[in-house]
Amino acid sequence: MTSPADSAITVFGADWCRDCIRTKKQLDSLGVEYTYVDLVADPSAADIAKEISGRMNIPVVLYPDSSHHVEPSNADVESKLRELSLI
């Protein structure tokens, strides 16, 4: 995996989280590169995700324009990717 600095999108999540799995699957199916930060493997990253979103919910999807989504629907993610001309 690349570091967040090398990637346009960063996804903070956990493998037990259904929304995280769904969002990763969507990005993969669209061919969008992203960095996945596993909050189980790196618990300290949860503080970063909380700082970004102000919430404890996951996934937190951080976009290259510094905007973010928390627990986004597939439609939310697709809309943002189109807005950023990433798909």
KOLFILUM-801029 format. One record per residue (C-alpha): residue number from 0; residue in one letter; x, z, y. Coordinates in pm, 1 decimal. Layout:
BEGIN
+-----+--------+----------+----------+----------+
: num : residu :        x :        z :        y :
+-----+--------+----------+----------+----------+
: NUM :      A :        X :        Z :        Y :
...
+-----+--------+----------+----------+----------+
% end
This chain:
BEGIN
+-----+--------+----------+----------+----------+
: num : residu :        x :        z :        y :
+-----+--------+----------+----------+----------+
:   0 :      M :      0.0 :      0.0 :      0.0 :
:   1 :      T :    100.9 :    -55.4 :    356.0 :
:   2 :      S :    104.1 :    213.4 :    619.7 :
:   3 :      P :   -182.8 :    232.9 :    869.6 :
:   4 :      A :     48.9 :     88.0 :   1136.6 :
:   5 :      D :     89.5 :   -229.9 :    928.8 :
:   6 :      S :   -279.2 :   -284.7 :    862.2 :
:   7 :      A :   -567.2 :   -387.1 :   1081.7 :
:   8 :      I :   -812.3 :   -157.3 :    902.1 :
:   9 :      T :   -766.0 :    188.6 :    755.6 :
:  10 :      V :  -1017.7 :    345.4 :    518.0 :
:  11 :      F :  -1006.5 :    721.3 :    465.0 :
:  12 :      G :  -1187.4 :    814.4 :    145.2 :
:  13 :      A :  -1187.4 :    962.8 :   -202.8 :
:  14 :      D :  -1236.6 :    807.9 :   -544.7 :
:  15 :      W :  -1533.0 :   1039.7 :   -618.5 :
:  16 :      C :  -1720.5 :    912.8 :   -310.7 :
:  17 :      R :  -1977.3 :    640.1 :   -386.5 :
:  18 :      D :  -1981.8 :    518.5 :    -25.9 :
:  19 :      C :  -1601.3 :    493.6 :    -29.2 :
:  20 :      I :  -1606.6 :    290.4 :   -350.1 :
:  21 :      R :  -1876.3 :     60.4 :   -206.5 :
:  22 :      T :  -1686.4 :      3.6 :    119.2 :
:  23 :      K :  -1358.0 :    -69.6 :    -61.9 :
:  24 :      K :  -1537.9 :   -312.2 :   -295.5 :
:  25 :      Q :  -1693.4 :   -490.4 :      4.3 :
:  26 :      L :  -1359.4 :   -527.7 :    183.6 :
:  27 :      D :  -1196.2 :   -650.2 :   -138.4 :
:  28 :      S :  -1472.9 :   -905.2 :   -200.1 :
:  29 :      L :  -1438.9 :  -1035.1 :    157.4 :
:  30 :      G :  -1061.3 :  -1063.2 :    121.2 :
:  31 :      V :  -1000.6 :   -826.9 :    412.7 :
:  32 :      E :   -671.5 :   -638.8 :    400.9 :
:  33 :      Y :   -685.6 :   -266.5 :    462.5 :
:  34 :      T :   -492.9 :     50.5 :    403.3 :
:  35 :      Y :   -665.6 :    305.3 :    182.7 :
:  36 :      V :   -585.8 :    669.8 :    248.2 :
:  37 :      D :   -683.3 :    876.8 :    -56.2 :
:  38 :      L :   -786.7 :   1216.8 :     76.1 :
:  39 :      V :   -752.1 :   1370.7 :   -272.0 :
:  40 :      A :   -389.5 :   1257.1 :   -301.3 :
:  41 :      D :   -317.1 :   1336.6 :     64.8 :
:  42 :      P :   -543.0 :   1627.1 :    170.4 :
:  43 :      S :   -368.3 :   1659.6 :    507.2 :
:  44 :      A :   -502.8 :   1314.3 :    596.3 :
:  45 :      A :   -852.1 :   1467.1 :    601.6 :
:  46 :      D :   -756.2 :   1627.5 :    932.3 :
:  47 :      I :   -671.9 :   1282.2 :   1070.5 :
:  48 :      A :  -1004.0 :   1140.7 :    949.4 :
:  49 :      K :  -1189.5 :   1434.0 :   1104.7 :
:  50 :      E :   -997.9 :   1390.1 :   1431.2 :
:  51 :      I :  -1098.0 :   1022.2 :   1442.4 :
:  52 :      S :  -1463.7 :   1071.8 :   1355.3 :
:  53 :      G :  -1539.8 :   1426.9 :   1465.0 :
:  54 :      R :  -1712.3 :   1471.3 :   1127.9 :
:  55 :      M :  -1631.3 :   1569.0 :    770.7 :
:  56 :      N :  -1815.3 :   1270.6 :    617.6 :
:  57 :      I :  -1633.1 :    986.5 :    441.1 :
:  58 :      P :  -1546.7 :    709.5 :    433.1 :
:  59 :      V :  -1406.0 :    679.0 :    779.8 :
:  60 :      V :  -1325.4 :    315.0 :    853.7 :
:  61 :      L :  -1083.1 :    270.8 :   1144.2 :
:  62 :      Y :  -1070.8 :    -76.3 :   1300.5 :
:  63 :      P :   -788.4 :   -244.9 :   1496.3 :
:  64 :      D :   -979.1 :   -200.6 :   1824.2 :
:  65 :      S :   -965.8 :    179.2 :   1765.0 :
:  66 :      S :  -1339.1 :    195.3 :   1695.8 :
:  67 :      H :  -1459.0 :    348.7 :   1370.3 :
:  68 :      H :  -1752.1 :    386.8 :   1135.5 :
:  69 :      V :  -1844.0 :    693.8 :    931.8 :
:  70 :      E :  -2036.6 :    628.3 :    609.2 :
:  71 :      P :  -2110.9 :    270.5 :    720.1 :
:  72 :      S :  -2357.3 :     42.5 :    547.9 :
:  73 :      N :  -2228.6 :   -292.0 :    422.2 :
:  74 :      A :  -2417.0 :   -454.6 :    711.0 :
:  75 :      D :  -2236.8 :   -229.7 :    962.6 :
:  76 :      V :  -1896.2 :   -321.7 :    819.9 :
:  77 :      E :  -1975.4 :   -692.8 :    801.5 :
:  78 :      S :  -2105.2 :   -695.6 :   1159.3 :
:  79 :      K :  -1790.1 :   -524.2 :   1288.0 :
:  80 :      L :  -1561.1 :   -756.4 :   1089.8 :
:  81 :      R :  -1740.4 :  -1057.2 :   1241.0 :
:  82 :      E :  -1717.2 :   -905.2 :   1589.5 :
:  83 :      L :  -1341.2 :   -871.8 :   1540.1 :
:  84 :      S :  -1317.0 :  -1223.7 :   1389.6 :
:  85 :      L :  -1173.7 :  -1080.9 :   1067.3 :
:  86 :      I :  -1422.0 :  -1275.2 :    850.7 :
+-----+--------+----------+----------+----------+
% end
